[in-house]
Amino acid sequence: MRQRVLERDCYVCQQTGVMLIGKYPAANSPVVDHIKPHRGDPALFWDEKNLQAVSKVWHDRTKQSLEKRGLA
């Protein structure tokens, strides 16, 4: 599923537009992120429409900050 999401999103971060061409742990390495937190809900966890390709740096900084503030 991860591969399908990355290909669907053309290896482009859906939040910043950065090409996801780095190898982990590079800032531009690809991460598949849940748009809406699944909180243990298997239907939401496996819903491809709830997944997006993002950069590691966006996921680790911006997304985590938004979640901590209850905004994601």
N, CA, C and O atoms as a Tripos MOL2 file, in Angstrom:
@<TRIPOS>MOLECULE
protein
  288   287    72     0     0
PROTEIN
NO_CHARGES

@<TRIPOS>ATOM
      1 N           0.8240   -1.1760    0.0000 N.3       1 MET1
      2 CA          0.0000    0.0000    0.0000 C.3       1 MET1
      3 C           0.8770    1.2530    0.0000 C.2       1 MET1
      4 O           0.5750    2.2300   -0.6850 O.2       1 MET1
      5 N           1.9640    1.2160    0.7730 N.am      2 ARG2
      6 CA          2.8810    2.3560    0.8320 C.3       2 ARG2
      7 C           3.3740    2.7040   -0.5700 C.2       2 ARG2
      8 O           3.3710    3.8700   -0.9640 O.2       2 ARG2
      9 N           3.7880    1.7080   -1.3030 N.am      3 GLN3
     10 CA          4.2920    1.9210   -2.6590 C.3       3 GLN3
     11 C           3.2120    2.5190   -3.5600 C.2       3 GLN3
     12 O           3.4930    3.4180   -4.3530 O.2       3 GLN3
     13 N           1.9870    2.0280   -3.4440 N.am      4 ARG4
     14 CA          0.8820    2.5580   -4.2580 C.3       4 ARG4
     15 C           0.6510    4.0300   -3.9780 C.2       4 ARG4
     16 O           0.4330    4.8160   -4.8990 O.2       4 ARG4
     17 N           0.6990    4.4060   -2.7000 N.am      5 VAL5
     18 CA          0.4770    5.8130   -2.3280 C.3       5 VAL5
     19 C           1.6040    6.6890   -2.8710 C.2       5 VAL5
     20 O           1.3480    7.7640   -3.4140 O.2       5 VAL5
     21 N           2.8440    6.2360   -2.7270 N.am      6 LEU6
     22 CA          3.9740    7.0140   -3.2440 C.3       6 LEU6
     23 C           3.8690    7.1820   -4.7600 C.2       6 LEU6
     24 O           4.1090    8.2720   -5.2770 O.2       6 LEU6
     25 N           3.5150    6.1240   -5.4670 N.am      7 GLU7
     26 CA          3.3580    6.2170   -6.9220 C.3       7 GLU7
     27 C           2.1700    7.0960   -7.2890 C.2       7 GLU7
     28 O           2.2640    7.9110   -8.2080 O.2       7 GLU7
     29 N           1.0600    6.9410   -6.5880 N.am      8 ARG8
     30 CA         -0.1270    7.7690   -6.8560 C.3       8 ARG8
     31 C           0.2120    9.2500   -6.7150 C.2       8 ARG8
     32 O          -0.2280   10.0770   -7.5140 O.2       8 ARG8
     33 N           1.0010    9.5760   -5.6890 N.am      9 ASP9
     34 CA          1.3670   10.9680   -5.4220 C.3       9 ASP9
     35 C           2.6430   11.3850   -6.1550 C.2       9 ASP9
     36 O           3.1870   12.4610   -5.9040 O.2       9 ASP9
     37 N           3.1180   10.5250   -7.0650 N.am     10 CYS10
     38 CA          4.2740   10.8170   -7.9290 C.3      10 CYS10
     39 C           5.5330   11.1770   -7.1530 C.2      10 CYS10
     40 O           6.3470   11.9720   -7.6210 O.2      10 CYS10
     41 N           5.6970   10.5920   -5.9630 N.am     11 TYR11
     42 CA          6.8710   10.8630   -5.1240 C.3      11 TYR11
     43 C           7.0760   12.3620   -4.9000 C.2      11 TYR11
     44 O           8.2000   12.8630   -4.9180 O.2      11 TYR11
     45 N           5.9640   13.0580   -4.6890 N.am     12 VAL12
     46 CA          5.9910   14.4900   -4.3920 C.3      12 VAL12
     47 C           5.2870   14.7000   -3.0630 C.2      12 VAL12
     48 O           4.1950   14.1770   -2.8440 O.2      12 VAL12
     49 N           5.9170   15.4730   -2.1670 N.am     13 CYS13
     50 CA          5.2920   15.7840   -0.8810 C.3      13 CYS13
     51 C           4.0000   16.5490   -1.1310 C.2      13 CYS13
     52 O           4.0090   17.5960   -1.7770 O.2      13 CYS13
     53 N           2.9060   16.0330   -0.6260 N.am     14 GLN14
     54 CA          1.5950   16.6400   -0.8340 C.3      14 GLN14
     55 C           1.3840   17.9040   -0.0150 C.2      14 GLN14
     56 O           0.3790   18.5910   -0.1910 O.2      14 GLN14
     57 N           2.3160   18.2220    0.8790 N.am     15 GLN15
     58 CA          2.2110   19.4260    1.6920 C.3      15 GLN15
     59 C           3.1720   20.5320    1.2480 C.2      15 GLN15
     60 O           2.8730   21.7160    1.4070 O.2      15 GLN15
     61 N           4.3180   20.1480    0.6950 N.am     16 THR16
     62 CA          5.3310   21.1550    0.3480 C.3      16 THR16
     63 C           5.7170   21.1740   -1.1230 C.2      16 THR16
     64 O           6.3090   22.1470   -1.5900 O.2      16 THR16
     65 N           5.3950   20.1240   -1.8570 N.am     17 GLY17
     66 CA          5.7660   20.0440   -3.2600 C.3      17 GLY17
     67 C           7.1820   19.5510   -3.5100 C.2      17 GLY17
     68 O           7.6250   19.5090   -4.6580 O.2      17 GLY17
     69 N           7.9000   19.1770   -2.4590 N.am     18 VAL18
     70 CA          9.2720   18.6930   -2.5810 C.3      18 VAL18
     71 C           9.2730   17.2920   -3.1880 C.2      18 VAL18
     72 O           8.4300   16.4600   -2.8540 O.2      18 VAL18
     73 N          10.2260   17.0420   -4.0810 N.am     19 MET19
     74 CA         10.3990   15.6960   -4.6330 C.3      19 MET19
     75 C          10.9550   14.7850   -3.5410 C.2      19 MET19
     76 O          11.9020   15.1450   -2.8410 O.2      19 MET19
     77 N          10.3590   13.6070   -3.4050 N.am     20 LEU20
     78 CA         10.7410   12.6680   -2.3530 C.3      20 LEU20
     79 C          11.7630   11.6850   -2.9210 C.2      20 LEU20
     80 O          11.4320   10.5520   -3.2710 O.2      20 LEU20
     81 N          13.0080   12.1420   -3.0030 N.am     21 ILE21
     82 CA         14.0490   11.3540   -3.6490 C.3      21 ILE21
     83 C          15.1680   10.9490   -2.6940 C.2      21 ILE21
     84 O          16.0940   10.2450   -3.0960 O.2      21 ILE21
     85 N          15.0960   11.3790   -1.4430 N.am     22 GLY22
     86 CA         16.1420   11.0540   -0.4880 C.3      22 GLY22
     87 C          16.0030    9.6600    0.0890 C.2      22 GLY22
     88 O          14.9380    9.0460    0.0310 O.2      22 GLY22
     89 N          17.0870    9.1790    0.6400 N.am     23 LYS23
     90 CA         17.0740    7.8980    1.3530 C.3      23 LYS23
     91 C          17.0230    8.2070    2.8420 C.2      23 LYS23
     92 O          17.6910    9.1270    3.3160 O.2      23 LYS23
     93 N          16.2330    7.4400    3.5720 N.am     24 TYR24
     94 CA         16.1160    7.6150    5.0170 C.3      24 TYR24
     95 C          17.5110    7.6560    5.6350 C.2      24 TYR24
     96 O          18.3330    6.7970    5.3160 O.2      24 TYR24
     97 N          17.8070    8.6050    6.4930 N.am     25 PRO25
     98 CA         16.9550    9.5820    7.1600 C.3      25 PRO25
     99 C          17.0010   10.9880    6.5570 C.2      25 PRO25
    100 O          16.8340   11.9640    7.2880 O.2      25 PRO25
    101 N          17.2180   11.1170    5.2670 N.am     26 ALA26
    102 CA         17.2790   12.4310    4.6220 C.3      26 ALA26
    103 C          15.9560   13.1800    4.7870 C.2      26 ALA26
    104 O          14.8870   12.5750    4.8650 O.2      26 ALA26
    105 N          16.0550   14.5010    4.8360 N.am     27 ALA27
    106 CA         14.8690   15.3520    4.9970 C.3      27 ALA27
    107 C          13.8510   15.1230    3.8890 C.2      27 ALA27
    108 O          12.6470   15.2260    4.1250 O.2      27 ALA27
    109 N          14.3190   14.8140    2.6800 N.am     28 ASN28
    110 CA         13.4030   14.6210    1.5530 C.3      28 ASN28
    111 C          13.1230   13.1420    1.2690 C.2      28 ASN28
    112 O          12.7550   12.7760    0.1520 O.2      28 ASN28
    113 N          13.3010   12.2990    2.2890 N.am     29 SER29
    114 CA         12.9290   10.8930    2.1210 C.3      29 SER29
    115 C          11.4120   10.7560    2.2790 C.2      29 SER29
    116 O          10.7940   11.5240    3.0170 O.2      29 SER29
    117 N          10.8120    9.7840    1.5910 N.am     30 PRO30
    118 CA          9.3540    9.6660    1.5990 C.3      30 PRO30
    119 C           8.7920    9.0120    2.8580 C.2      30 PRO30
    120 O           9.3410    8.0450    3.3870 O.2      30 PRO30
    121 N           7.6820    9.5740    3.3140 N.am     31 VAL31
    122 CA          6.9050    9.0240    4.4200 C.3      31 VAL31
    123 C           5.4540    8.9880    3.9470 C.2      31 VAL31
    124 O           4.9790    9.9430    3.3330 O.2      31 VAL31
    125 N           4.7540    7.9010    4.2260 N.am     32 VAL32
    126 CA          3.3140    7.8540    3.9410 C.3      32 VAL32
    127 C           2.6030    8.1480    5.2560 C.2      32 VAL32
    128 O           2.7520    7.4310    6.2450 O.2      32 VAL32
    129 N           1.8350    9.2130    5.2310 N.am     33 ASP33
    130 CA          1.2280    9.7930    6.4300 C.3      33 ASP33
    131 C          -0.2870    9.6350    6.4140 C.2      33 ASP33
    132 O          -0.9190    9.7530    5.3650 O.2      33 ASP33
    133 N          -0.8670    9.3660    7.5820 N.am     34 HIS34
    134 CA         -2.3260    9.3750    7.7160 C.3      34 HIS34
    135 C          -2.7740   10.8290    7.8220 C.2      34 HIS34
    136 O          -2.3280   11.5550    8.7110 O.2      34 HIS34
    137 N          -3.6380   11.2460    6.9360 N.am     35 ILE35
    138 CA         -4.1350   12.6160    6.9330 C.3      35 ILE35
    139 C          -4.9330   12.8640    8.2110 C.2      35 ILE35
    140 O          -4.6860   13.8250    8.9400 O.2      35 ILE35
    141 N          -5.8790   11.9910    8.4600 N.am     36 LYS36
    142 CA         -6.6600   12.0440    9.7000 C.3      36 LYS36
    143 C          -6.1390   10.9190   10.5910 C.2      36 LYS36
    144 O          -6.1090    9.7670   10.1570 O.2      36 LYS36
    145 N          -5.7280   11.2220   11.8290 N.am     37 PRO37
    146 CA         -5.2100   10.1670   12.7120 C.3      37 PRO37
    147 C          -6.2170    9.0200   12.8490 C.2      37 PRO37
    148 O          -7.4110    9.2530   13.0360 O.2      37 PRO37
    149 N          -5.7270    7.7950   12.7560 N.am     38 HIS38
    150 CA         -6.6240    6.6360   12.7810 C.3      38 HIS38
    151 C          -7.0090    6.2210   14.1970 C.2      38 HIS38
    152 O          -8.0560    5.6020   14.3900 O.2      38 HIS38
    153 N          -6.2050    6.5410   15.1670 N.am     39 ARG39
    154 CA         -6.4730    6.2500   16.5840 C.3      39 ARG39
    155 C          -6.9790    4.8160   16.7910 C.2      39 ARG39
    156 O          -7.9050    4.5810   17.5670 O.2      39 ARG39
    157 N          -6.3610    3.8700   16.0880 N.am     40 GLY40
    158 CA         -6.7070    2.4620   16.2580 C.3      40 GLY40
    159 C          -7.8560    1.9650   15.4020 C.2      40 GLY40
    160 O          -8.1740    0.7760   15.4340 O.2      40 GLY40
    161 N          -8.4860    2.8440   14.6380 N.am     41 ASP41
    162 CA         -9.6020    2.4470   13.7620 C.3      41 ASP41
    163 C          -9.0280    1.7790   12.5120 C.2      41 ASP41
    164 O          -8.4230    2.4590   11.6830 O.2      41 ASP41
    165 N          -9.2050    0.4500   12.3550 N.am     42 PRO42
    166 CA         -8.6040   -0.2380   11.2110 C.3      42 PRO42
    167 C          -9.1290    0.2550    9.8620 C.2      42 PRO42
    168 O          -8.3790    0.2730    8.8860 O.2      42 PRO42
    169 N         -10.3910    0.6520    9.7870 N.am     43 ALA43
    170 CA        -10.9410    1.1470    8.5170 C.3      43 ALA43
    171 C         -10.2210    2.4230    8.0920 C.2      43 ALA43
    172 O          -9.8830    2.5840    6.9200 O.2      43 ALA43
    173 N          -9.9890    3.3160    9.0260 N.am     44 LEU44
    174 CA         -9.2880    4.5620    8.7340 C.3      44 LEU44
    175 C          -7.8050    4.3000    8.4780 C.2      44 LEU44
    176 O          -7.1900    4.9590    7.6400 O.2      44 LEU44
    177 N          -7.2390    3.3470    9.1950 N.am     45 PHE45
    178 CA         -5.8280    3.0020    9.0330 C.3      45 PHE45
    179 C          -5.5360    2.5140    7.6180 C.2      45 PHE45
    180 O          -4.5270    2.9040    7.0310 O.2      45 PHE45
    181 N          -6.3970    1.6730    7.0640 N.am     46 TRP46
    182 CA         -6.1620    1.0590    5.7610 C.3      46 TRP46
    183 C          -6.7910    1.8180    4.5990 C.2      46 TRP46
    184 O          -6.6740    1.3690    3.4590 O.2      46 TRP46
    185 N          -7.4470    2.9430    4.8360 N.am     47 ASP47
    186 CA         -8.1040    3.7260    3.7890 C.3      47 ASP47
    187 C          -7.0620    4.5250    2.9980 C.2      47 ASP47
    188 O          -6.4740    5.4730    3.5190 O.2      47 ASP47
    189 N          -6.8400    4.1400    1.7470 N.am     48 GLU48
    190 CA         -5.8320    4.8330    0.9320 C.3      48 GLU48
    191 C          -6.1690    6.3040    0.7230 C.2      48 GLU48
    192 O          -5.2670    7.1170    0.5200 O.2      48 GLU48
    193 N          -7.4480    6.6580    0.7690 N.am     49 LYS49
    194 CA         -7.8230    8.0710    0.6260 C.3      49 LYS49
    195 C          -7.3920    8.8850    1.8420 C.2      49 LYS49
    196 O          -7.3640   10.1150    1.7900 O.2      49 LYS49
    197 N          -7.0570    8.2020    2.9400 N.am     50 ASN50
    198 CA         -6.5990    8.8670    4.1560 C.3      50 ASN50
    199 C          -5.0710    8.8970    4.2300 C.2      50 ASN50
    200 O          -4.5120    9.2630    5.2640 O.2      50 ASN50
    201 N          -4.4040    8.5250    3.1670 N.am     51 LEU51
    202 CA         -2.9420    8.4870    3.1540 C.3      51 LEU51
    203 C          -2.3990    9.4950    2.1540 C.2      51 LEU51
    204 O          -3.0090    9.7550    1.1170 O.2      51 LEU51
    205 N          -1.2390   10.0570    2.4840 N.am     52 GLN52
    206 CA         -0.5790   10.9950    1.5810 C.3      52 GLN52
    207 C           0.9230   10.8220    1.6820 C.2      52 GLN52
    208 O           1.4480   10.4470    2.7300 O.2      52 GLN52
    209 N           1.6100   11.0990    0.5830 N.am     53 ALA53
    210 CA          3.0660   11.0900    0.5720 C.3      53 ALA53
    211 C           3.5480   12.4460    1.0720 C.2      53 ALA53
    212 O           3.1110   13.4910    0.5890 O.2      53 ALA53
    213 N           4.4530   12.4150    2.0410 N.am     54 VAL54
    214 CA          5.0400   13.6470    2.5760 C.3      54 VAL54
    215 C           6.5310   13.4250    2.8040 C.2      54 VAL54
    216 O           7.0100   12.2910    2.8130 O.2      54 VAL54
    217 N           7.2500   14.5200    2.9860 N.am     55 SER55
    218 CA          8.6810   14.4100    3.2850 C.3      55 SER55
    219 C           8.8700   14.0840    4.7610 C.2      55 SER55
    220 O           8.0300   14.4110    5.5990 O.2      55 SER55
    221 N           9.9790   13.4380    5.0560 N.am     56 LYS56
    222 CA         10.2920   13.0920    6.4370 C.3      56 LYS56
    223 C          10.3670   14.3430    7.2960 C.2      56 LYS56
    224 O           9.8630   14.3550    8.4190 O.2      56 LYS56
    225 N          10.9880   15.3940    6.7820 N.am     57 VAL57
    226 CA         11.1160   16.6210    7.5860 C.3      57 VAL57
    227 C           9.7450   17.2420    7.8640 C.2      57 VAL57
    228 O           9.5140   17.7250    8.9730 O.2      57 VAL57
    229 N           8.8260   17.2430    6.8870 N.am     58 TRP58
    230 CA          7.4860   17.7960    7.1310 C.3      58 TRP58
    231 C           6.7640   16.9340    8.1650 C.2      58 TRP58
    232 O           6.1430   17.4560    9.0910 O.2      58 TRP58
    233 N           6.8460   15.6280    8.0040 N.am     59 HIS59
    234 CA          6.1700   14.7180    8.9220 C.3      59 HIS59
    235 C           6.7090   14.8580   10.3380 C.2      59 HIS59
    236 O           5.9360   14.9360   11.2920 O.2      59 HIS59
    237 N           8.0310   14.8900   10.4800 N.am     60 ASP60
    238 CA          8.6480   14.8990   11.8050 C.3      60 ASP60
    239 C           8.5440   16.2530   12.5100 C.2      60 ASP60
    240 O           8.5840   16.3120   13.7390 O.2      60 ASP60
    241 N           8.4150   17.3160   11.7640 N.am     61 ARG61
    242 CA          8.3310   18.6510   12.3830 C.3      61 ARG61
    243 C           6.9130   19.1900   12.3640 C.2      61 ARG61
    244 O           6.2550   19.2820   13.4000 O.2      61 ARG61
    245 N           6.4490   19.5440   11.1730 N.am     62 THR62
    246 CA          5.1630   20.2300   11.0460 C.3      62 THR62
    247 C           3.9970   19.3600   11.4860 C.2      62 THR62
    248 O           3.1770   19.7880   12.2990 O.2      62 THR62
    249 N           3.9140   18.1450   10.9600 N.am     63 LYS63
    250 CA          2.7770   17.2720   11.2860 C.3      63 LYS63
    251 C           2.7380   16.9570   12.7730 C.2      63 LYS63
    252 O           1.6740   17.0060   13.3900 O.2      63 LYS63
    253 N           3.8910   16.6320   13.3550 N.am     64 GLN64
    254 CA          3.9270   16.3200   14.7820 C.3      64 GLN64
    255 C           3.5100   17.5290   15.6160 C.2      64 GLN64
    256 O           2.8070   17.3800   16.6150 O.2      64 GLN64
    257 N           3.9380   18.7200   15.2120 N.am     65 SER65
    258 CA          3.5490   19.9420   15.9150 C.3      65 SER65
    259 C           2.0460   20.1670   15.8380 C.2      65 SER65
    260 O           1.4130   20.5100   16.8370 O.2      65 SER65
    261 N           1.4750   19.9730   14.6510 N.am     66 LEU66
    262 CA          0.0290   20.1210   14.4930 C.3      66 LEU66
    263 C          -0.7370   19.1340   15.3500 C.2      66 LEU66
    264 O          -1.7300   19.4950   15.9800 O.2      66 LEU66
    265 N          -0.2820   17.8870   15.3780 N.am     67 GLU67
    266 CA         -0.9520   16.8640   16.1870 C.3      67 GLU67
    267 C          -0.8770   17.1860   17.6790 C.2      67 GLU67
    268 O          -1.8530   16.9980   18.4040 O.2      67 GLU67
    269 N           0.2690   17.6660   18.1350 N.am     68 LYS68
    270 CA          0.4190   18.0070   19.5590 C.3      68 LYS68
    271 C          -0.5140   19.1370   19.9630 C.2      68 LYS68
    272 O          -0.9590   19.2040   21.1090 O.2      68 LYS68
    273 N          -0.8110   20.0270   19.0150 N.am     69 ARG69
    274 CA         -1.7090   21.1550   19.2930 C.3      69 ARG69
    275 C          -3.1660   20.8230   18.9900 C.2      69 ARG69
    276 O          -4.0480   21.6690   19.1420 O.2      69 ARG69
    277 N          -3.4180   19.5700   18.5560 N.am     70 GLY70
    278 CA         -4.7820   19.1400   18.2560 C.3      70 GLY70
    279 C          -5.3350   19.6980   16.9620 C.2      70 GLY70
    280 O          -6.5510   19.7750   16.7840 O.2      70 GLY70
    281 N          -4.4450   20.0890   16.0530 N.am     71 LEU71
    282 CA         -4.8740   20.6900   14.8030 C.3      71 LEU71
    283 C          -4.8180   19.7440   13.6140 C.2      71 LEU71
    284 O          -5.1270   20.1410   12.4910 O.2      71 LEU71
    285 N          -4.4290   18.5030   13.8480 N.am     72 ALA72
    286 CA         -4.3520   17.5360   12.7420 C.3      72 ALA72
    287 C          -5.0760   16.2600   13.1180 C.2      72 ALA72
    288 O          -5.1260   15.3210   12.3230 O.2      72 ALA72
@<TRIPOS>BOND
     1     1     2 1
     2     2     3 1
     3     3     4 2
     4     3     5 am
     5     5     6 1
     6     6     7 1
     7     7     8 2
     8     7     9 am
     9     9    10 1
    10    10    11 1
    11    11    12 2
    12    11    13 am
    13    13    14 1
    14    14    15 1
    15    15    16 2
    16    15    17 am
    17    17    18 1
    18    18    19 1
    19    19    20 2
    20    19    21 am
    21    21    22 1
    22    22    23 1
    23    23    24 2
    24    23    25 am
    25    25    26 1
    26    26    27 1
    27    27    28 2
    28    27    29 am
    29    29    30 1
    30    30    31 1
    31    31    32 2
    32    31    33 am
    33    33    34 1
    34    34    35 1
    35    35    36 2
    36    35    37 am
    37    37    38 1
    38    38    39 1
    39    39    40 2
    40    39    41 am
    41    41    42 1
    42    42    43 1
    43    43    44 2
    44    43    45 am
    45    45    46 1
    46    46    47 1
    47    47    48 2
    48    47    49 am
    49    49    50 1
    50    50    51 1
    51    51    52 2
    52    51    53 am
    53    53    54 1
    54    54    55 1
    55    55    56 2
    56    55    57 am
    57    57    58 1
    58    58    59 1
    59    59    60 2
    60    59    61 am
    61    61    62 1
    62    62    63 1
    63    63    64 2
    64    63    65 am
    65    65    66 1
    66    66    67 1
    67    67    68 2
    68    67    69 am
    69    69    70 1
    70    70    71 1
    71    71    72 2
    72    71    73 am
    73    73    74 1
    74    74    75 1
    75    75    76 2
    76    75    77 am
    77    77    78 1
    78    78    79 1
    79    79    80 2
    80    79    81 am
    81    81    82 1
    82    82    83 1
    83    83    84 2
    84    83    85 am
    85    85    86 1
    86    86    87 1
    87    87    88 2
    88    87    89 am
    89    89    90 1
    90    90    91 1
    91    91    92 2
    92    91    93 am
    93    93    94 1
    94    94    95 1
    95    95    96 2
    96    95    97 am
    97    97    98 1
    98    98    99 1
    99    99   100 2
   100    99   101 am
   101   101   102 1
   102   102   103 1
   103   103   104 2
   104   103   105 am
   105   105   106 1
   106   106   107 1
   107   107   108 2
   108   107   109 am
   109   109   110 1
   110   110   111 1
   111   111   112 2
   112   111   113 am
   113   113   114 1
   114   114   115 1
   115   115   116 2
   116   115   117 am
   117   117   118 1
   118   118   119 1
   119   119   120 2
   120   119   121 am
   121   121   122 1
   122   122   123 1
   123   123   124 2
   124   123   125 am
   125   125   126 1
   126   126   127 1
   127   127   128 2
   128   127   129 am
   129   129   130 1
   130   130   131 1
   131   131   132 2
   132   131   133 am
   133   133   134 1
   134   134   135 1
   135   135   136 2
   136   135   137 am
   137   137   138 1
   138   138   139 1
   139   139   140 2
   140   139   141 am
   141   141   142 1
   142   142   143 1
   143   143   144 2
   144   143   145 am
   145   145   146 1
   146   146   147 1
   147   147   148 2
   148   147   149 am
   149   149   150 1
   150   150   151 1
   151   151   152 2
   152   151   153 am
   153   153   154 1
   154   154   155 1
   155   155   156 2
   156   155   157 am
   157   157   158 1
   158   158   159 1
   159   159   160 2
   160   159   161 am
   161   161   162 1
   162   162   163 1
   163   163   164 2
   164   163   165 am
   165   165   166 1
   166   166   167 1
   167   167   168 2
   168   167   169 am
   169   169   170 1
   170   170   171 1
   171   171   172 2
   172   171   173 am
   173   173   174 1
   174   174   175 1
   175   175   176 2
   176   175   177 am
   177   177   178 1
   178   178   179 1
   179   179   180 2
   180   179   181 am
   181   181   182 1
   182   182   183 1
   183   183   184 2
   184   183   185 am
   185   185   186 1
   186   186   187 1
   187   187   188 2
   188   187   189 am
   189   189   190 1
   190   190   191 1
   191   191   192 2
   192   191   193 am
   193   193   194 1
   194   194   195 1
   195   195   196 2
   196   195   197 am
   197   197   198 1
   198   198   199 1
   199   199   200 2
   200   199   201 am
   201   201   202 1
   202   202   203 1
   203   203   204 2
   204   203   205 am
   205   205   206 1
   206   206   207 1
   207   207   208 2
   208   207   209 am
   209   209   210 1
   210   210   211 1
   211   211   212 2
   212   211   213 am
   213   213   214 1
   214   214   215 1
   215   215   216 2
   216   215   217 am
   217   217   218 1
   218   218   219 1
   219   219   220 2
   220   219   221 am
   221   221   222 1
   222   222   223 1
   223   223   224 2
   224   223   225 am
   225   225   226 1
   226   226   227 1
   227   227   228 2
   228   227   229 am
   229   229   230 1
   230   230   231 1
   231   231   232 2
   232   231   233 am
   233   233   234 1
   234   234   235 1
   235   235   236 2
   236   235   237 am
   237   237   238 1
   238   238   239 1
   239   239   240 2
   240   239   241 am
   241   241   242 1
   242   242   243 1
   243   243   244 2
   244   243   245 am
   245   245   246 1
   246   246   247 1
   247   247   248 2
   248   247   249 am
   249   249   250 1
   250   250   251 1
   251   251   252 2
   252   251   253 am
   253   253   254 1
   254   254   255 1
   255   255   256 2
   256   255   257 am
   257   257   258 1
   258   258   259 1
   259   259   260 2
   260   259   261 am
   261   261   262 1
   262   262   263 1
   263   263   264 2
   264   263   265 am
   265   265   266 1
   266   266   267 1
   267   267   268 2
   268   267   269 am
   269   269   270 1
   270   270   271 1
   271   271   272 2
   272   271   273 am
   273   273   274 1
   274   274   275 1
   275   275   276 2
   276   275   277 am
   277   277   278 1
   278   278   279 1
   279   279   280 2
   280   279   281 am
   281   281   282 1
   282   282   283 1
   283   283   284 2
   284   283   285 am
   285   285   286 1
   286   286   287 1
   287   287   288 2
@<TRIPOS>SUBSTRUCTURE
     1 MET1         2 RESIDUE 1 A MET
     2 ARG2         6 RESIDUE 1 A ARG
     3 GLN3        10 RESIDUE 1 A GLN
     4 ARG4        14 RESIDUE 1 A ARG
     5 VAL5        18 RESIDUE 1 A VAL
     6 LEU6        22 RESIDUE 1 A LEU
     7 GLU7        26 RESIDUE 1 A GLU
     8 ARG8        30 RESIDUE 1 A ARG
     9 ASP9        34 RESIDUE 1 A ASP
    10 CYS10       38 RESIDUE 1 A CYS
    11 TYR11       42 RESIDUE 1 A TYR
    12 VAL12       46 RESIDUE 1 A VAL
    13 CYS13       50 RESIDUE 1 A CYS
    14 GLN14       54 RESIDUE 1 A GLN
    15 GLN15       58 RESIDUE 1 A GLN
    16 THR16       62 RESIDUE 1 A THR
    17 GLY17       66 RESIDUE 1 A GLY
    18 VAL18       70 RESIDUE 1 A VAL
    19 MET19       74 RESIDUE 1 A MET
    20 LEU20       78 RESIDUE 1 A LEU
    21 ILE21       82 RESIDUE 1 A ILE
    22 GLY22       86 RESIDUE 1 A GLY
    23 LYS23       90 RESIDUE 1 A LYS
    24 TYR24       94 RESIDUE 1 A TYR
    25 PRO25       98 RESIDUE 1 A PRO
    26 ALA26      102 RESIDUE 1 A ALA
    27 ALA27      106 RESIDUE 1 A ALA
    28 ASN28      110 RESIDUE 1 A ASN
    29 SER29      114 RESIDUE 1 A SER
    30 PRO30      118 RESIDUE 1 A PRO
    31 VAL31      122 RESIDUE 1 A VAL
    32 VAL32      126 RESIDUE 1 A VAL
    33 ASP33      130 RESIDUE 1 A ASP
    34 HIS34      134 RESIDUE 1 A HIS
    35 ILE35      138 RESIDUE 1 A ILE
    36 LYS36      142 RESIDUE 1 A LYS
    37 PRO37      146 RESIDUE 1 A PRO
    38 HIS38      150 RESIDUE 1 A HIS
    39 ARG39      154 RESIDUE 1 A ARG
    40 GLY40      158 RESIDUE 1 A GLY
    41 ASP41      162 RESIDUE 1 A ASP
    42 PRO42      166 RESIDUE 1 A PRO
    43 ALA43      170 RESIDUE 1 A ALA
    44 LEU44      174 RESIDUE 1 A LEU
    45 PHE45      178 RESIDUE 1 A PHE
    46 TRP46      182 RESIDUE 1 A TRP
    47 ASP47      186 RESIDUE 1 A ASP
    48 GLU48      190 RESIDUE 1 A GLU
    49 LYS49      194 RESIDUE 1 A LYS
    50 ASN50      198 RESIDUE 1 A ASN
    51 LEU51      202 RESIDUE 1 A LEU
    52 GLN52      206 RESIDUE 1 A GLN
    53 ALA53      210 RESIDUE 1 A ALA
    54 VAL54      214 RESIDUE 1 A VAL
    55 SER55      218 RESIDUE 1 A SER
    56 LYS56      222 RESIDUE 1 A LYS
    57 VAL57      226 RESIDUE 1 A VAL
    58 TRP58      230 RESIDUE 1 A TRP
    59 HIS59      234 RESIDUE 1 A HIS
    60 ASP60      238 RESIDUE 1 A ASP
    61 ARG61      242 RESIDUE 1 A ARG
    62 THR62      246 RESIDUE 1 A THR
    63 LYS63      250 RESIDUE 1 A LYS
    64 GLN64      254 RESIDUE 1 A GLN
    65 SER65      258 RESIDUE 1 A SER
    66 LEU66      262 RESIDUE 1 A LEU
    67 GLU67      266 RESIDUE 1 A GLU
    68 LYS68      270 RESIDUE 1 A LYS
    69 ARG69      274 RESIDUE 1 A ARG
    70 GLY70      278 RESIDUE 1 A GLY
    71 LEU71      282 RESIDUE 1 A LEU
    72 ALA72      286 RESIDUE 1 A ALA
